[in-house]
Amino acid sequence: MEKSLEISPIPPFSLKYTVWALKRSVANEVDSFKREVFSRIELIDGKAVLLEVTQKGSNEEPKLFVRALSKEPVQELEVKVEKRVQKLLGVYVELSRFYDLVKGDEQVFPLVRKFMGLKPPRFSTLFEALVNAVACQQVSLEVGLTLLSRLSRRFGKSFDGSSSHSFADPSRIVSAPISSIRELGFSFRKSVVIRELASFYLKGELDDESFEKMGNEQAFKALDAIPGIGRWSAEYALLRGLGRLEVFPADDVGAAKNLGSWLGTERKLSYEEVNKLTSKWGSYRGMIYFHLLLKKLSEEGVV
């Protein structure tokens, strides 16, 4: 089964910058960006669907061409694929107010101009966002993403026998022994939390549509109440899972370090200091988070 569709993002839009804000590291094996093509295996109705996205035209007049392949029939595949791409790549997020906010800022605007077309990416599900957060707790981003890639190789689904895999399937995780997660390199505690998250998701307790309807405070409290999900993980999921751009995960060690370095201080910033320093960007703190991530990746020669 194959479907092709064309999407016209709200400009400006850069597939490259948006995908790297989603991918974050070469250690991420779930999201691929090779020869200007973004590819990812998505689970749609429990079936592995290979998505391939290419951008044509400039960032100011962008067109995305999407190819979806499935070995099994999926009802309304075209509609569901468009929704996934829309969510993953933020194609319809309107950022004109953000650009108006920063265009007079001598510090921010050069950064925004360098990565013009970056849209805020999101994980496919809240489950994926939370597992990402758990995997990256108290370890480097590189280590966390390496562990996630192992998890996806073990519990994800491949397409047509390829070496690529979808993000880990919660239905496979929930029936697995803790030892099968631990042997991938996760601590016992993280292994338990990941399996519990899979169970919560399958029971509908992490229903994306329900959380979408919640305000930030309500969603934060609901996430923070989950065993193994603290303040940082909840804020991370608000931004990367629910697309709340007013959130800058202030407990994120890497993000705080990126912010401090950019602002000219090498000392470790406290949670309160990060919130105070980012307050001037109000509803678009999350966009600063993504731009600083790309700045770091650019300095490392990745982007």
Contacts in CASP RR format, 6 or more apart in sequence:
PFRMAT RR
TARGET T0000
AUTHOR 0000-0000-0000
METHOD contacts of the structure
MODEL  1
MEKSLEISPIPPFSLKYTVWALKRSVANEVDSFKREVFSRIELIDGKAVL
LEVTQKGSNEEPKLFVRALSKEPVQELEVKVEKRVQKLLGVYVELSRFYD
LVKGDEQVFPLVRKFMGLKPPRFSTLFEALVNAVACQQVSLEVGLTLLSR
LSRRFGKSFDGSSSHSFADPSRIVSAPISSIRELGFSFRKSVVIRELASF
YLKGELDDESFEKMGNEQAFKALDAIPGIGRWSAEYALLRGLGRLEVFPA
DDVGAAKNLGSWLGTERKLSYEEVNKLTSKWGSYRGMIYFHLLLKKLSEE
GVV
1 69 0 8 1.000
1 70 0 8 1.000
1 71 0 8 1.000
1 72 0 8 1.000
1 73 0 8 1.000
1 74 0 8 1.000
1 77 0 8 1.000
2 67 0 8 1.000
2 68 0 8 1.000
2 69 0 8 1.000
2 70 0 8 1.000
3 67 0 8 1.000
3 68 0 8 1.000
3 77 0 8 1.000
3 78 0 8 1.000
3 81 0 8 1.000
4 65 0 8 1.000
4 66 0 8 1.000
4 67 0 8 1.000
4 68 0 8 1.000
5 65 0 8 1.000
5 66 0 8 1.000
5 68 0 8 1.000
5 78 0 8 1.000
5 81 0 8 1.000
5 82 0 8 1.000
6 63 0 8 1.000
6 64 0 8 1.000
6 65 0 8 1.000
6 66 0 8 1.000
7 63 0 8 1.000
7 64 0 8 1.000
7 66 0 8 1.000
7 82 0 8 1.000
7 85 0 8 1.000
7 86 0 8 1.000
7 91 0 8 1.000
8 62 0 8 1.000
8 63 0 8 1.000
8 64 0 8 1.000
9 62 0 8 1.000
9 64 0 8 1.000
9 89 0 8 1.000
9 90 0 8 1.000
9 91 0 8 1.000
9 92 0 8 1.000
9 119 0 8 1.000
10 91 0 8 1.000
10 92 0 8 1.000
10 93 0 8 1.000
10 94 0 8 1.000
10 95 0 8 1.000
11 59 0 8 1.000
11 60 0 8 1.000
11 61 0 8 1.000
11 62 0 8 1.000
11 117 0 8 1.000
12 59 0 8 1.000
12 60 0 8 1.000
12 62 0 8 1.000
12 116 0 8 1.000
12 117 0 8 1.000
13 55 0 8 1.000
13 59 0 8 1.000
13 62 0 8 1.000
13 64 0 8 1.000
13 91 0 8 1.000
13 117 0 8 1.000
13 119 0 8 1.000
14 55 0 8 1.000
14 59 0 8 1.000
14 62 0 8 1.000
14 115 0 8 1.000
14 116 0 8 1.000
14 117 0 8 1.000
14 118 0 8 1.000
14 119 0 8 1.000
15 36 0 8 1.000
15 38 0 8 1.000
15 53 0 8 1.000
15 54 0 8 1.000
15 55 0 8 1.000
15 62 0 8 1.000
15 64 0 8 1.000
15 89 0 8 1.000
16 33 0 8 1.000
16 36 0 8 1.000
16 55 0 8 1.000
16 303 0 8 1.000
17 115 0 8 1.000
17 117 0 8 1.000
17 118 0 8 1.000
17 294 0 8 1.000
17 303 0 8 1.000
18 89 0 8 1.000
18 90 0 8 1.000
18 117 0 8 1.000
18 118 0 8 1.000
18 119 0 8 1.000
18 121 0 8 1.000
19 31 0 8 1.000
19 33 0 8 1.000
19 38 0 8 1.000
19 89 0 8 1.000
19 121 0 8 1.000
20 33 0 8 1.000
20 294 0 8 1.000
20 297 0 8 1.000
20 302 0 8 1.000
20 303 0 8 1.000
21 118 0 8 1.000
21 120 0 8 1.000
21 121 0 8 1.000
21 290 0 8 1.000
21 293 0 8 1.000
21 294 0 8 1.000
22 31 0 8 1.000
22 88 0 8 1.000
22 89 0 8 1.000
22 121 0 8 1.000
22 123 0 8 1.000
23 31 0 8 1.000
23 33 0 8 1.000
24 141 0 8 1.000
24 145 0 8 1.000
24 293 0 8 1.000
24 297 0 8 1.000
25 141 0 8 1.000
25 142 0 8 1.000
25 145 0 8 1.000
25 302 0 8 1.000
26 302 0 8 1.000
27 142 0 8 1.000
27 144 0 8 1.000
27 145 0 8 1.000
27 146 0 8 1.000
27 149 0 8 1.000
28 145 0 8 1.000
28 148 0 8 1.000
28 149 0 8 1.000
29 149 0 8 1.000
29 152 0 8 1.000
29 153 0 8 1.000
29 164 0 8 1.000
29 165 0 8 1.000
30 40 0 8 1.000
30 41 0 8 1.000
30 148 0 8 1.000
30 149 0 8 1.000
30 152 0 8 1.000
30 165 0 8 1.000
30 166 0 8 1.000
30 167 0 8 1.000
31 38 0 8 1.000
31 40 0 8 1.000
32 38 0 8 1.000
32 39 0 8 1.000
32 40 0 8 1.000
32 164 0 8 1.000
33 39 0 8 1.000
36 54 0 8 1.000
36 55 0 8 1.000
37 52 0 8 1.000
37 53 0 8 1.000
37 54 0 8 1.000
38 51 0 8 1.000
38 52 0 8 1.000
38 53 0 8 1.000
38 54 0 8 1.000
38 89 0 8 1.000
39 50 0 8 1.000
39 51 0 8 1.000
39 52 0 8 1.000
39 53 0 8 1.000
39 164 0 8 1.000
40 50 0 8 1.000
40 51 0 8 1.000
40 88 0 8 1.000
40 166 0 8 1.000
41 48 0 8 1.000
41 49 0 8 1.000
41 50 0 8 1.000
41 51 0 8 1.000
41 157 0 8 1.000
41 158 0 8 1.000
41 159 0 8 1.000
41 164 0 8 1.000
41 165 0 8 1.000
41 166 0 8 1.000
42 48 0 8 1.000
42 49 0 8 1.000
42 51 0 8 1.000
42 81 0 8 1.000
42 84 0 8 1.000
42 124 0 8 1.000
42 166 0 8 1.000
43 49 0 8 1.000
43 124 0 8 1.000
43 156 0 8 1.000
43 157 0 8 1.000
43 166 0 8 1.000
43 167 0 8 1.000
43 169 0 8 1.000
44 70 0 8 1.000
44 74 0 8 1.000
44 77 0 8 1.000
44 80 0 8 1.000
44 81 0 8 1.000
44 84 0 8 1.000
45 74 0 8 1.000
45 75 0 8 1.000
45 80 0 8 1.000
46 157 0 8 1.000
46 169 0 8 1.000
46 171 0 8 1.000
47 70 0 8 1.000
47 71 0 8 1.000
47 72 0 8 1.000
47 74 0 8 1.000
47 157 0 8 1.000
48 70 0 8 1.000
48 71 0 8 1.000
48 157 0 8 1.000
48 158 0 8 1.000
48 159 0 8 1.000
48 166 0 8 1.000
49 68 0 8 1.000
49 69 0 8 1.000
49 70 0 8 1.000
49 74 0 8 1.000
49 77 0 8 1.000
49 81 0 8 1.000
49 159 0 8 1.000
50 68 0 8 1.000
50 69 0 8 1.000
50 70 0 8 1.000
50 159 0 8 1.000
50 160 0 8 1.000
50 164 0 8 1.000
51 66 0 8 1.000
51 67 0 8 1.000
51 68 0 8 1.000
51 81 0 8 1.000
51 84 0 8 1.000
51 85 0 8 1.000
52 66 0 8 1.000
52 67 0 8 1.000
52 68 0 8 1.000
52 69 0 8 1.000
53 64 0 8 1.000
53 65 0 8 1.000
53 66 0 8 1.000
53 67 0 8 1.000
53 85 0 8 1.000
53 89 0 8 1.000
54 64 0 8 1.000
54 65 0 8 1.000
55 62 0 8 1.000
55 63 0 8 1.000
55 64 0 8 1.000
55 65 0 8 1.000
56 62 0 8 1.000
56 63 0 8 1.000
56 64 0 8 1.000
56 65 0 8 1.000
57 63 0 8 1.000
59 116 0 8 1.000
59 117 0 8 1.000
64 85 0 8 1.000
64 89 0 8 1.000
64 91 0 8 1.000
66 81 0 8 1.000
66 82 0 8 1.000
66 85 0 8 1.000
68 77 0 8 1.000
68 78 0 8 1.000
68 81 0 8 1.000
69 159 0 8 1.000
69 160 0 8 1.000
70 77 0 8 1.000
71 159 0 8 1.000
71 160 0 8 1.000
74 80 0 8 1.000
84 124 0 8 1.000
85 91 0 8 1.000
86 92 0 8 1.000
87 122 0 8 1.000
87 124 0 8 1.000
88 121 0 8 1.000
88 122 0 8 1.000
88 123 0 8 1.000
88 124 0 8 1.000
89 119 0 8 1.000
89 121 0 8 1.000
90 119 0 8 1.000
90 120 0 8 1.000
90 121 0 8 1.000
90 122 0 8 1.000
91 119 0 8 1.000
93 119 0 8 1.000
93 120 0 8 1.000
95 119 0 8 1.000
95 284 0 8 1.000
95 287 0 8 1.000
97 283 0 8 1.000
97 284 0 8 1.000
98 284 0 8 1.000
98 287 0 8 1.000
99 112 0 8 1.000
101 281 0 8 1.000
101 284 0 8 1.000
102 108 0 8 1.000
102 109 0 8 1.000
102 112 0 8 1.000
102 281 0 8 1.000
102 284 0 8 1.000
103 109 0 8 1.000
107 262 0 8 1.000
107 263 0 8 1.000
108 281 0 8 1.000
108 288 0 8 1.000
108 291 0 8 1.000
111 262 0 8 1.000
111 291 0 8 1.000
111 292 0 8 1.000
111 295 0 8 1.000
112 291 0 8 1.000
114 295 0 8 1.000
114 298 0 8 1.000
115 291 0 8 1.000
115 294 0 8 1.000
115 295 0 8 1.000
118 287 0 8 1.000
118 290 0 8 1.000
118 291 0 8 1.000
118 294 0 8 1.000
120 239 0 8 1.000
120 243 0 8 1.000
120 245 0 8 1.000
120 286 0 8 1.000
120 287 0 8 1.000
120 290 0 8 1.000
121 240 0 8 1.000
121 290 0 8 1.000
122 129 0 8 1.000
122 240 0 8 1.000
122 241 0 8 1.000
122 242 0 8 1.000
122 243 0 8 1.000
123 129 0 8 1.000
123 132 0 8 1.000
123 167 0 8 1.000
123 240 0 8 1.000
123 241 0 8 1.000
124 167 0 8 1.000
125 201 0 8 1.000
125 206 0 8 1.000
125 208 0 8 1.000
125 241 0 8 1.000
126 201 0 8 1.000
126 206 0 8 1.000
126 208 0 8 1.000
126 211 0 8 1.000
126 237 0 8 1.000
126 241 0 8 1.000
126 242 0 8 1.000
127 170 0 8 1.000
127 197 0 8 1.000
127 198 0 8 1.000
127 200 0 8 1.000
127 201 0 8 1.000
127 206 0 8 1.000
128 167 0 8 1.000
128 241 0 8 1.000
129 236 0 8 1.000
129 237 0 8 1.000
129 240 0 8 1.000
129 241 0 8 1.000
129 242 0 8 1.000
130 197 0 8 1.000
130 206 0 8 1.000
130 223 0 8 1.000
130 226 0 8 1.000
130 229 0 8 1.000
130 233 0 8 1.000
130 237 0 8 1.000
131 148 0 8 1.000
131 151 0 8 1.000
131 167 0 8 1.000
131 168 0 8 1.000
131 194 0 8 1.000
131 197 0 8 1.000
132 148 0 8 1.000
132 236 0 8 1.000
132 240 0 8 1.000
133 229 0 8 1.000
133 232 0 8 1.000
133 233 0 8 1.000
133 236 0 8 1.000
133 237 0 8 1.000
134 190 0 8 1.000
134 193 0 8 1.000
134 194 0 8 1.000
134 197 0 8 1.000
134 228 0 8 1.000
134 229 0 8 1.000
134 233 0 8 1.000
135 144 0 8 1.000
135 145 0 8 1.000
135 147 0 8 1.000
135 148 0 8 1.000
135 151 0 8 1.000
135 186 0 8 1.000
135 190 0 8 1.000
135 194 0 8 1.000
136 144 0 8 1.000
136 145 0 8 1.000
137 190 0 8 1.000
137 232 0 8 1.000
137 233 0 8 1.000
139 147 0 8 1.000
141 254 0 8 1.000
147 184 0 8 1.000
147 185 0 8 1.000
147 186 0 8 1.000
148 167 0 8 1.000
148 168 0 8 1.000
150 184 0 8 1.000
150 185 0 8 1.000
151 168 0 8 1.000
151 181 0 8 1.000
151 184 0 8 1.000
151 186 0 8 1.000
151 194 0 8 1.000
152 165 0 8 1.000
152 166 0 8 1.000
152 167 0 8 1.000
152 168 0 8 1.000
153 165 0 8 1.000
154 168 0 8 1.000
154 180 0 8 1.000
154 184 0 8 1.000
155 168 0 8 1.000
155 169 0 8 1.000
155 172 0 8 1.000
155 173 0 8 1.000
155 176 0 8 1.000
156 165 0 8 1.000
156 166 0 8 1.000
156 167 0 8 1.000
156 168 0 8 1.000
156 169 0 8 1.000
156 172 0 8 1.000
157 165 0 8 1.000
157 166 0 8 1.000
157 169 0 8 1.000
158 164 0 8 1.000
158 165 0 8 1.000
158 166 0 8 1.000
168 198 0 8 1.000
170 197 0 8 1.000
170 198 0 8 1.000
170 199 0 8 1.000
170 201 0 8 1.000
170 202 0 8 1.000
171 198 0 8 1.000
171 202 0 8 1.000
173 181 0 8 1.000
173 194 0 8 1.000
173 195 0 8 1.000
173 198 0 8 1.000
174 195 0 8 1.000
174 198 0 8 1.000
174 199 0 8 1.000
174 202 0 8 1.000
176 195 0 8 1.000
178 188 0 8 1.000
178 191 0 8 1.000
178 192 0 8 1.000
178 195 0 8 1.000
181 190 0 8 1.000
181 191 0 8 1.000
181 194 0 8 1.000
181 195 0 8 1.000
182 188 0 8 1.000
182 191 0 8 1.000
186 194 0 8 1.000
189 228 0 8 1.000
193 227 0 8 1.000
193 228 0 8 1.000
193 229 0 8 1.000
196 226 0 8 1.000
196 227 0 8 1.000
197 206 0 8 1.000
197 226 0 8 1.000
200 206 0 8 1.000
200 226 0 8 1.000
211 219 0 8 1.000
211 222 0 8 1.000
211 242 0 8 1.000
212 242 0 8 1.000
214 222 0 8 1.000
216 238 0 8 1.000
216 244 0 8 1.000
216 246 0 8 1.000
216 247 0 8 1.000
219 238 0 8 1.000
219 242 0 8 1.000
219 244 0 8 1.000
220 234 0 8 1.000
220 235 0 8 1.000
220 238 0 8 1.000
223 229 0 8 1.000
223 230 0 8 1.000
223 233 0 8 1.000
223 234 0 8 1.000
223 237 0 8 1.000
223 238 0 8 1.000
224 230 0 8 1.000
224 231 0 8 1.000
224 234 0 8 1.000
229 237 0 8 1.000
231 251 0 8 1.000
231 271 0 8 1.000
232 249 0 8 1.000
232 251 0 8 1.000
232 252 0 8 1.000
235 247 0 8 1.000
235 248 0 8 1.000
235 249 0 8 1.000
235 250 0 8 1.000
235 251 0 8 1.000
235 252 0 8 1.000
236 249 0 8 1.000
236 252 0 8 1.000
238 244 0 8 1.000
238 247 0 8 1.000
239 245 0 8 1.000
239 247 0 8 1.000
239 248 0 8 1.000
239 249 0 8 1.000
239 286 0 8 1.000
239 289 0 8 1.000
245 283 0 8 1.000
245 284 0 8 1.000
245 285 0 8 1.000
245 286 0 8 1.000
245 287 0 8 1.000
246 282 0 8 1.000
246 283 0 8 1.000
246 284 0 8 1.000
246 285 0 8 1.000
246 286 0 8 1.000
247 285 0 8 1.000
247 286 0 8 1.000
248 255 0 8 1.000
248 274 0 8 1.000
248 275 0 8 1.000
248 278 0 8 1.000
248 285 0 8 1.000
248 286 0 8 1.000
248 288 0 8 1.000
248 289 0 8 1.000
249 255 0 8 1.000
249 289 0 8 1.000
250 256 0 8 1.000
250 271 0 8 1.000
250 272 0 8 1.000
250 274 0 8 1.000
250 275 0 8 1.000
250 278 0 8 1.000
251 271 0 8 1.000
252 289 0 8 1.000
255 274 0 8 1.000
255 289 0 8 1.000
255 292 0 8 1.000
255 293 0 8 1.000
256 268 0 8 1.000
256 269 0 8 1.000
256 274 0 8 1.000
257 268 0 8 1.000
257 269 0 8 1.000
258 292 0 8 1.000
258 293 0 8 1.000
258 295 0 8 1.000
258 296 0 8 1.000
259 269 0 8 1.000
259 274 0 8 1.000
259 277 0 8 1.000
259 278 0 8 1.000
259 288 0 8 1.000
259 292 0 8 1.000
260 266 0 8 1.000
260 269 0 8 1.000
260 277 0 8 1.000
262 292 0 8 1.000
262 295 0 8 1.000
263 277 0 8 1.000
269 277 0 8 1.000
278 285 0 8 1.000
278 288 0 8 1.000
279 285 0 8 1.000
281 287 0 8 1.000
281 288 0 8 1.000
294 303 0 8 1.000
297 303 0 8 1.000
END
